[in-house]
Amino acid sequence: MKILSKLLLIAIAIHGLFLANFLLFHNFFQQDEWHGFGIMLSLKNEYVTLYRSPMELLLGDRFGARGITYTMFNFFKLNPIPYGLLAFGYHAINTFLVYKLSQKLTKQTALSLLAALFFLINEVGNEAYTWFGTMNGSAISVSFLLASLIFYLQYAQGDKKYRHLVFSLMTLWISFLFKEIASFVFLLYPIIFYIYNPNVLKNIKFFLKIHIPFAVFAIVIISYLIKSVLFIPGDRANYVATDHSFIQTLIIRIIQYPFEGFTQTILPNEITFKISGLLTQVLSPSLIPQTTDFDIAAQTTNAEIAIAIFSLIFFAIIFFAILKLRKNNDLPMMQTLIISTLMGILSFLPYIIINRSFSYFDSRYYYTSTVALSIVLAVLLYSTIGIKTYARKILLGVLIFGYIFMHESVLFSDIQLLSERASERQFFLTEVKQTIPTLKNKTVFYLTGDSGGYYGLEELKAPFQSGPGHVLMVHYTLEHQLSPDFFREDPWTKALDVGFLYDILGQGYREVGNQGFGYYYNKVDLQKDLDRKLFSENDIIALYYNSEDKKLKKIQYEK
């Protein structure tokens, strides 16, 4: 036991250093961060509240996440190292909280360290902390969710001190100030209490007394979330349409998303898609591998089939493990397995209003499920296989090593790609500073290059996931060469959706006061605005970006 605990601590430390190195020195801003930077430059302090009422802010509205982001941006601007330090801190704290939660459930140190290790290295939900644009919402919301769970378990397991419920409710409320991840616990908590106190139904008044504060908070917070997410003007591309099929869609997703999502947390989607690719060759032999039709089939219908098969097998394993633990009268492990499984399943309920890309959510939506899965896998490996014989010890070691290697290798591949992109973006901005240190009264960038197109977009010649023109605006505004009013929109809420030049293929020209700024990649569109005399040919700065040697140079603009 002591040797296993030491080995697990060493593994956690090594992986922690690996993550710290990447997040501190090899990461940069990816997409939504640039959008937020523009709004912060424009709205200043109002960015934190977004003109919401005090009541709306207290009910959530991600007020806490915006506050941290705004503070960091004001202090550190585009220096990614402090953001990386915070990102590493978030994931390290959550790893520790997973250890404490598992210890609270199982009362076993080695098993809890194993669960913490599984959580630390899991690739599936890594976007919650590796992406600076979402970490202040996703990662810290999970931190307070875990704290709330730990306090609630303290009460439910027998330490019937009311302050534990108060602390649980307080930390749950704080979690909502960062993101709505914790919505599912309003269903989970009463179930947890019943699992540890099966005779409570004989005293309904006591049960209600405990959970009425949670129920009232649930009604208030969920009512606000429904109003703020579903009943808003305009279309939201990522959310389910509120049309005649709205209810039917939600009912289907209430079953589908938890059933598939929990299983998807086991394997990195890269591996799932490889398996579904093999399945596609069997089910659709007429489709040619590495073609668009083949990839669509592999990542949609056949991926769904593969995931459904995995889910049936996975939940069958959990079911039979629960039966075995019950037969062996191992009540703590059985309770842990049931609670963590329910947590993993219910954690997807807040996302039923979100449309998935292909058969997967975005990575950050799996972060909470990773907590539950890590505990489930630790219990399954440690309790159902056991370590009574050397053969079982070897099998246990092989399974643990295989799981870690699978996630580590894919996570390393992901991080290596992010590092390469981060390095190129930083170098591009350095080249811009050196090539165009000062803007003119009217400046119109025309960018072309040798790249076949970043992110599959032929027109995109700069290494950014958002509009390069918007990125340049942020840069020159921070250099006090461009008015922050370029980011303002009428009405101001329009800036929350897109904003001038933020779209990845955004181009155009705008004037604010006596300044003009524009960005184009299409010569035809540029020439049209030039012919309209919005600006002169002398205002155009033509740039050529060589994606091979990562060099940016000025060229002569030719009609």
matplotlib code that plots the C-alpha trace (Angstrom):
import matplotlib.pyplot as plt

x = [0.0, 2.7, 4.8, 1.8, 1.0, 4.5, 4.5, 1.2, 2.6, 5.6, 3.5, 1.3, 4.4, 6.0, 2.8, 2.2, 5.7, 4.9, 1.7, 3.3, 6.0, 3.5, 1.0, 3.7, 6.0, 4.4, 0.8, -0.9, -4.3, -6.4, -9.9, -12.5, -9.8, -9.3, -13.0, -13.0, -9.9, -11.7, -14.8, -12.6, -10.8, -14.1, -16.2, -13.4, -14.9, -18.4, -17.1, -17.3, -21.0, -22.1, -24.8, -26.5, -28.5, -27.0, -29.6, -28.6, -25.0, -25.7, -27.5, -24.5, -24.1, -20.4, -19.7, -16.8, -15.1, -15.3, -13.9, -10.8, -10.3, -10.6, -8.2, -5.6, -5.9, -5.4, -2.3, -0.7, -2.1, -0.9, 1.7, 0.6, 2.8, 0.5, -2.5, -0.6, 0.3, -3.3, -4.4, -1.9, -3.0, -6.7, -6.0, -3.6, -6.2, -9.0, -6.7, -6.2, -10.0, -10.6, -8.2, -10.1, -13.5, -12.4, -10.9, -14.2, -16.0, -13.7, -11.6, -8.6, -5.5, -4.0, -7.3, -7.9, -4.4, -5.2, -8.4, -6.5, -3.9, -6.6, -8.2, -4.9, -3.9, -7.3, -7.1, -10.8, -11.6, -8.3, -9.7, -11.2, -7.7, -5.5, -7.7, -7.2, -10.5, -12.6, -10.4, -11.7, -15.2, -14.9, -12.0, -12.8, -16.5, -15.6, -13.3, -16.3, -18.5, -16.1, -15.8, -19.6, -19.7, -17.1, -19.0, -22.3, -20.8, -19.4, -23.0, -24.6, -22.1, -23.0, -21.4, -24.8, -23.5, -25.7, -22.6, -21.6, -24.8, -24.3, -20.8, -22.0, -24.7, -22.3, -19.7, -22.4, -23.6, -20.0, -19.6, -22.6, -20.7, -18.3, -20.4, -23.6, -21.7, -23.1, -26.8, -27.1, -26.3, -29.8, -30.8, -27.6, -27.6, -31.0, -29.9, -26.6, -28.4, -30.7, -27.8, -26.1, -29.4, -31.8, -34.2, -34.7, -37.9, -39.4, -38.8, -39.8, -39.9, -36.2, -35.4, -37.3, -35.8, -32.3, -33.0, -35.6, -32.7, -31.2, -34.6, -35.4, -31.9, -32.5, -35.8, -34.3, -31.1, -32.6, -35.4, -32.8, -30.7, -33.8, -34.6, -31.1, -30.3, -33.5, -35.6, -33.3, -33.7, -32.0, -30.5, -27.7, -25.9, -24.7, -28.1, -31.1, -33.7, -36.9, -39.2, -42.0, -39.5, -37.9, -39.4, -38.9, -35.3, -34.6, -36.3, -34.1, -31.0, -31.8, -31.3, -28.7, -26.2, -25.6, -25.7, -23.0, -21.2, -20.0, -18.5, -16.9, -14.8, -13.0, -11.3, -9.9, -12.0, -9.1, -9.0, -12.8, -12.7, -10.0, -12.3, -15.3, -13.1, -12.5, -16.2, -17.0, -14.8, -16.9, -20.4, -19.8, -17.2, -18.1, -16.7, -13.1, -11.0, -9.6, -12.4, -14.9, -17.9, -15.9, -14.9, -18.4, -19.8, -17.0, -17.4, -21.2, -23.4, -20.7, -19.1, -22.5, -22.7, -19.2, -20.0, -23.3, -21.6, -18.9, -21.6, -23.5, -20.4, -19.2, -22.5, -22.8, -19.4, -20.5, -23.7, -22.0, -19.3, -22.0, -23.6, -20.2, -19.5, -22.9, -22.4, -19.0, -20.7, -18.3, -20.8, -18.4, -17.1, -20.6, -21.8, -18.8, -19.4, -23.1, -22.5, -19.7, -21.5, -24.6, -22.4, -20.9, -24.3, -26.1, -23.2, -24.3, -27.8, -26.8, -25.7, -28.9, -29.6, -26.2, -25.8, -22.8, -20.2, -20.5, -20.9, -18.9, -19.2, -16.3, -13.6, -14.4, -17.8, -16.3, -14.3, -16.8, -17.5, -13.8, -14.0, -16.6, -15.0, -11.7, -13.3, -15.3, -12.2, -10.2, -12.9, -13.4, -9.7, -8.8, -11.9, -13.2, -9.9, -8.3, -4.6, -4.6, -2.4, 0.6, -1.3, -3.9, -1.3, 0.3, -3.1, -3.9, -0.6, -1.0, -4.5, -3.4, -0.3, -2.3, -4.9, -2.3, -0.2, -3.3, -4.3, -0.7, 0.2, -2.9, -2.6, 1.0, 0.1, -2.7, -0.3, 2.5, 0.0, -1.1, 2.5, 3.3, 0.3, 1.1, 4.6, 3.6, 1.0, 3.4, 6.1, 3.5, 2.7, 6.4, 6.9, 3.9, 5.5, 8.8, 7.3, 4.6, 5.6, 3.4, -0.1, -1.0, -4.1, -5.8, -4.4, -5.7, -4.0, -4.1, -2.7, -1.8, 0.6, 1.7, -0.3, -3.0, -5.3, -5.2, -8.0, -9.2, -10.0, -8.3, -8.7, -7.1, -3.4, -2.6, -2.3, -5.3, -8.7, -10.4, -10.3, -6.6, -7.9, -9.5, -6.2, -4.3, -6.8, -6.2, -2.5, -2.5, -5.0, -2.8, 0.0, -2.2, -2.3, -5.9, -9.1, -10.9, -14.1, -13.3, -14.6, -17.9, -21.1, -24.6, -26.4, -23.5, -24.8, -23.8, -20.2, -21.0, -21.9, -19.2, -18.0, -16.0, -13.5, -13.8, -15.3, -12.5, -13.0, -14.0, -12.8, -13.8, -13.1, -14.3, -13.7, -13.9, -13.3, -10.3, -9.0, -9.6, -8.7, -9.3, -8.3, -8.7, -7.6, -9.7, -8.4, -11.8, -13.5, -10.6, -10.7, -14.5, -14.0, -11.0, -13.2, -15.8, -13.0, -13.3, -9.5, -6.7, -4.1, -1.5, -3.4, -2.9, -0.2, 0.2, 1.8, 2.9, 3.2, 5.4, 4.1, 7.2, 9.8, 7.3, 8.3, 6.2, 7.2, 5.8, 5.0, 3.8, 0.1, -1.0, -4.5]
y = [0.0, 2.5, 1.6, 2.0, 5.4, 6.6, 5.4, 7.2, 10.4, 10.3, 9.8, 12.7, 14.9, 14.0, 14.7, 17.9, 19.1, 18.2, 20.2, 23.2, 23.4, 23.5, 25.8, 28.3, 28.5, 27.0, 28.2, 31.3, 32.7, 30.7, 32.1, 33.5, 35.3, 37.8, 38.4, 39.1, 41.3, 43.5, 43.9, 44.6, 47.3, 48.8, 48.5, 48.7, 48.1, 47.5, 44.3, 42.6, 43.4, 43.8, 46.2, 43.4, 44.1, 43.1, 40.3, 38.9, 39.0, 37.2, 34.5, 33.7, 35.2, 34.1, 37.3, 35.7, 34.4, 37.8, 39.5, 37.3, 37.6, 41.3, 41.7, 39.5, 41.3, 44.7, 43.5, 41.2, 42.1, 39.5, 37.9, 34.2, 33.1, 34.3, 32.8, 29.5, 29.7, 30.1, 27.3, 24.9, 26.0, 25.3, 21.8, 21.1, 22.2, 20.2, 17.1, 17.6, 18.0, 14.8, 13.1, 14.5, 13.6, 10.0, 9.7, 11.0, 8.3, 5.3, 6.1, 4.6, 6.6, 4.6, 4.3, 8.0, 8.8, 6.5, 8.4, 11.7, 10.4, 9.3, 12.7, 14.5, 12.7, 12.4, 13.9, 14.2, 17.3, 19.1, 22.1, 23.2, 24.3, 24.3, 26.8, 30.2, 31.4, 29.0, 28.1, 31.0, 29.6, 25.8, 24.9, 27.1, 26.3, 22.6, 23.5, 25.0, 22.1, 19.6, 21.6, 21.6, 17.8, 17.3, 19.4, 17.7, 14.2, 15.2, 15.8, 12.9, 10.3, 11.0, 14.2, 15.9, 19.5, 22.0, 24.2, 21.5, 22.0, 25.8, 25.5, 23.1, 25.6, 28.5, 26.9, 25.6, 29.2, 30.4, 27.7, 29.3, 32.7, 31.1, 28.7, 26.6, 23.3, 22.3, 22.4, 18.6, 18.3, 19.4, 15.9, 14.2, 15.4, 13.9, 10.6, 10.7, 11.4, 8.5, 6.2, 6.9, 7.2, 4.7, 5.1, 8.8, 8.2, 7.3, 10.9, 13.0, 16.2, 15.9, 15.1, 18.1, 20.4, 19.5, 19.9, 22.8, 25.4, 23.5, 23.2, 26.9, 27.8, 25.3, 26.9, 30.4, 29.6, 27.3, 29.7, 32.4, 30.1, 29.2, 32.8, 33.9, 31.0, 30.0, 33.1, 35.6, 37.5, 36.2, 32.8, 31.1, 28.7, 26.3, 26.0, 23.9, 25.7, 26.6, 25.5, 22.8, 20.0, 21.6, 19.4, 16.2, 17.1, 17.7, 14.4, 12.5, 14.3, 13.6, 9.9, 10.1, 12.7, 11.0, 7.5, 8.4, 11.2, 9.3, 6.5, 9.1, 10.3, 6.9, 7.1, 10.1, 10.9, 10.4, 6.7, 6.4, 7.8, 5.3, 2.5, 3.9, 4.2, 0.5, -0.1, 2.1, -0.1, -3.1, -1.5, 0.7, -1.1, 1.1, 4.2, 5.0, 5.8, 9.3, 10.8, 13.4, 10.9, 8.3, 10.7, 12.0, 8.5, 7.5, 10.6, 10.6, 7.5, 4.9, 6.8, 6.7, 3.0, 2.4, 4.7, 2.9, -0.5, 0.9, 2.3, -0.9, -2.8, -0.1, 0.1, -3.7, -3.9, -1.3, -3.2, -6.5, -4.8, -3.3, -6.8, -8.3, -5.6, -6.1, -9.9, -9.3, -6.9, -4.1, -1.3, 1.7, 0.7, -0.1, 3.3, 5.0, 3.2, 4.1, 7.8, 8.4, 6.7, 8.8, 11.9, 11.0, 10.4, 13.4, 15.8, 15.9, 17.2, 20.9, 20.4, 19.0, 22.5, 22.5, 21.1, 18.7, 18.8, 15.4, 12.9, 14.8, 17.9, 20.3, 19.0, 21.4, 19.9, 16.6, 18.0, 17.2, 13.8, 13.1, 13.6, 10.9, 8.5, 8.7, 7.5, 4.8, 3.4, 3.5, 1.5, -1.0, -1.7, -1.6, -3.5, -5.8, -7.1, -7.0, -7.5, -10.9, -12.7, -11.8, -12.5, -10.0, -7.5, -7.7, -7.4, -4.4, -2.8, -3.4, -1.9, 1.2, 1.6, 1.1, 3.7, 6.2, 5.7, 6.0, 9.4, 10.6, 9.9, 11.7, 14.5, 15.0, 15.0, 17.6, 19.8, 19.5, 20.8, 23.7, 24.6, 24.7, 26.9, 29.1, 29.6, 30.6, 33.1, 34.7, 34.9, 36.4, 39.2, 39.8, 40.1, 42.6, 44.7, 44.8, 45.3, 47.9, 49.5, 52.5, 52.9, 55.7, 57.9, 55.5, 52.0, 49.1, 45.8, 43.5, 40.0, 37.2, 34.3, 30.9, 28.8, 26.6, 28.0, 27.5, 25.4, 24.2, 27.7, 28.6, 32.3, 32.3, 33.1, 33.9, 31.3, 32.4, 30.8, 34.2, 37.1, 38.2, 41.8, 41.7, 40.3, 43.2, 45.7, 44.3, 44.5, 48.2, 49.2, 47.9, 49.9, 53.0, 53.5, 52.6, 53.7, 51.1, 52.4, 50.3, 47.4, 49.1, 48.0, 49.4, 47.9, 47.0, 43.5, 42.8, 42.8, 39.8, 37.8, 38.8, 42.3, 44.1, 41.8, 39.1, 36.5, 34.2, 35.4, 38.9, 41.8, 45.4, 49.0, 51.3, 54.8, 56.0, 59.8, 60.7, 57.2, 54.5, 50.8, 47.9, 44.4, 42.4, 39.1, 39.3, 41.7, 42.0, 43.2, 45.5, 47.1, 47.7, 49.7, 51.4, 52.4, 53.8, 56.0, 54.8, 55.1, 55.7, 53.3, 55.0, 53.8, 50.1, 48.0, 44.9, 42.0, 38.5, 35.7, 32.8, 29.9, 27.8, 30.0, 32.0, 35.3, 38.4, 41.0, 44.1, 43.9, 46.4, 46.4, 46.0, 46.5]
z = [0.0, 1.0, -2.1, -4.4, -2.8, -3.3, -7.0, -7.6, -6.0, -8.2, -11.3, -10.3, -9.7, -13.1, -15.0, -13.1, -14.1, -17.7, -17.7, -15.8, -18.5, -21.3, -19.7, -18.5, -21.5, -24.5, -24.6, -26.1, -26.7, -29.1, -30.1, -27.7, -25.7, -28.5, -28.6, -24.8, -25.1, -27.6, -25.4, -22.3, -24.2, -25.2, -22.1, -19.5, -16.0, -17.5, -19.0, -15.5, -15.1, -18.8, -17.5, -15.6, -12.5, -9.1, -8.8, -12.2, -11.2, -7.9, -9.7, -11.8, -15.3, -15.1, -13.1, -11.3, -14.4, -16.1, -13.0, -12.9, -16.7, -16.6, -13.7, -15.4, -18.7, -17.0, -15.2, -17.8, -21.2, -23.7, -21.5, -21.5, -18.6, -15.8, -17.5, -17.8, -14.1, -13.2, -15.6, -14.0, -10.5, -11.4, -12.6, -9.7, -7.2, -8.9, -8.8, -5.1, -4.6, -6.6, -4.2, -1.2, -2.7, -3.4, 0.1, 1.6, -0.4, -0.1, 3.0, 1.2, 0.4, -2.5, -4.3, -3.9, -5.3, -8.2, -8.9, -8.7, -11.2, -13.6, -13.4, -13.9, -17.1, -18.7, -22.2, -22.9, -20.8, -21.0, -22.9, -19.5, -18.3, -21.4, -23.2, -21.6, -23.0, -20.9, -17.9, -15.6, -16.1, -16.5, -14.2, -11.3, -11.4, -11.0, -8.0, -6.1, -7.2, -5.8, -2.5, -2.3, -2.8, -0.1, 2.4, 1.5, 1.9, 5.3, 6.4, 4.6, 5.9, 9.5, 10.7, 11.0, 11.7, 9.9, 9.0, 6.5, 4.6, 4.8, 3.4, 0.7, -0.4, -0.3, -2.4, -4.8, -5.2, -5.9, -8.6, -10.4, -10.5, -12.9, -14.9, -14.8, -14.6, -11.2, -12.1, -12.0, -8.2, -7.3, -8.4, -7.1, -3.5, -2.4, -3.9, -2.1, 1.2, 0.6, -0.2, 3.1, 5.1, 3.6, 6.6, 6.0, 4.1, 7.5, 8.5, 5.5, 7.5, 8.3, 4.7, 3.4, 6.1, 4.8, 1.1, 1.0, 0.8, -2.1, -3.7, -3.4, -4.8, -7.7, -8.7, -8.6, -10.5, -13.1, -13.8, -14.4, -16.6, -18.7, -19.2, -20.0, -22.4, -24.1, -24.1, -25.8, -29.0, -32.1, -32.9, -31.0, -33.2, -30.4, -28.7, -29.5, -31.6, -29.7, -32.4, -32.5, -32.0, -28.9, -26.2, -28.3, -28.8, -25.2, -24.2, -26.6, -25.3, -21.7, -22.5, -25.2, -23.9, -20.5, -21.9, -24.5, -22.8, -19.7, -21.9, -24.2, -21.2, -21.1, -24.5, -26.3, -29.3, -31.6, -30.6, -30.8, -34.4, -35.3, -34.1, -35.9, -39.0, -38.9, -38.3, -41.3, -43.5, -42.4, -42.5, -45.6, -47.8, -50.7, -49.0, -49.7, -46.6, -46.2, -48.3, -47.1, -47.3, -45.4, -42.6, -42.2, -41.8, -39.4, -37.2, -37.1, -37.6, -37.1, -34.3, -32.6, -33.1, -31.6, -28.6, -28.0, -28.0, -25.6, -23.4, -23.1, -22.2, -19.7, -17.9, -17.8, -16.1, -13.6, -12.9, -12.3, -10.2, -7.9, -7.6, -6.7, -4.1, -2.6, -2.4, -0.7, 1.7, 0.7, 1.3, 1.1, -2.3, -3.6, -2.4, -4.0, -7.3, -7.4, -6.5, -8.9, -11.7, -11.1, -10.9, -14.3, -15.9, -14.4, -15.2, -18.9, -18.1, -18.1, -21.7, -23.3, -24.8, -26.6, -30.1, -30.4, -33.2, -34.9, -32.1, -29.5, -27.3, -27.1, -24.8, -21.9, -21.4, -20.2, -17.4, -14.6, -16.0, -15.8, -12.1, -11.8, -14.3, -12.5, -9.3, -11.1, -12.8, -9.6, -7.8, -10.6, -10.9, -7.2, -5.8, -8.5, -9.8, -6.4, -5.5, -3.7, -6.2, -8.2, -11.5, -10.5, -9.4, -12.8, -14.5, -12.4, -13.2, -17.0, -17.0, -15.1, -17.3, -20.5, -19.5, -18.5, -21.6, -23.8, -22.4, -21.9, -25.6, -27.0, -24.5, -25.5, -29.1, -28.4, -26.4, -29.0, -31.6, -29.4, -28.7, -32.4, -33.0, -30.0, -31.1, -34.7, -33.4, -31.1, -33.8, -36.3, -33.8, -33.3, -37.0, -37.2, -34.5, -36.3, -39.8, -39.0, -35.7, -36.2, -37.8, -40.1, -39.7, -42.0, -42.1, -44.3, -44.0, -47.0, -46.1, -48.5, -48.2, -49.4, -47.0, -48.4, -45.7, -41.9, -40.4, -43.8, -44.9, -48.2, -47.6, -44.1, -44.5, -40.9, -38.1, -36.0, -35.1, -35.1, -37.5, -38.0, -38.4, -34.9, -33.5, -35.1, -33.6, -30.1, -30.6, -31.8, -29.2, -26.5, -28.1, -27.8, -31.5, -32.1, -30.3, -28.2, -29.8, -32.8, -30.8, -29.9, -31.6, -31.9, -30.1, -27.7, -27.3, -30.9, -29.7, -27.5, -30.5, -33.1, -33.5, -36.2, -37.9, -35.2, -37.6, -38.8, -42.3, -41.3, -43.5, -44.0, -43.1, -40.3, -39.2, -35.6, -35.1, -37.3, -37.5, -40.0, -39.8, -42.2, -43.0, -46.2, -47.7, -50.8, -53.4, -55.1, -51.9, -51.1, -54.6, -54.2, -51.1, -52.6, -55.6, -53.2, -51.9, -48.3, -48.3, -50.7, -52.2, -50.0, -46.9, -47.9, -46.2, -48.2, -46.4, -47.4, -44.8, -45.6, -43.5, -44.2, -42.7, -40.6, -42.1, -42.7, -45.2, -46.9, -50.6, -53.2, -53.6, -57.2, -58.5]

ax = plt.figure().add_subplot(projection="3d")
ax.plot(x, y, z, "-o")
ax.set_aspect("equal")
plt.show()
